[in-house]
Amino acid sequence: MKLTVNGTAHELGGDGTIDALLDELGATKAHTALMVNGNVVPSEQWATTPLNENDEVEMLVFVGGG
């Protein structure tokens, strides 16, 4: 399935959920915030929220430091 992730085209495999996308991208889920088509999706819903063809996903990964 074709998605746009942070403005870049991405072909998603897996089961088509947000969890599958994050696993595919190697994201640290505990440090990630995510929006799909402009709507914030809480982390509790990632395993059950399906992604659809041409969805636009914005990910923010929080990094510590100073």
Buried (B, 14 or more C-beta within 10 A) or exposed (E): BEBBBEEEEBEBEEEBBBBBBBBBBEBEEEEBEBEBEEEEBEBEEBEEBEBEEEBEBBBEBEEEEE
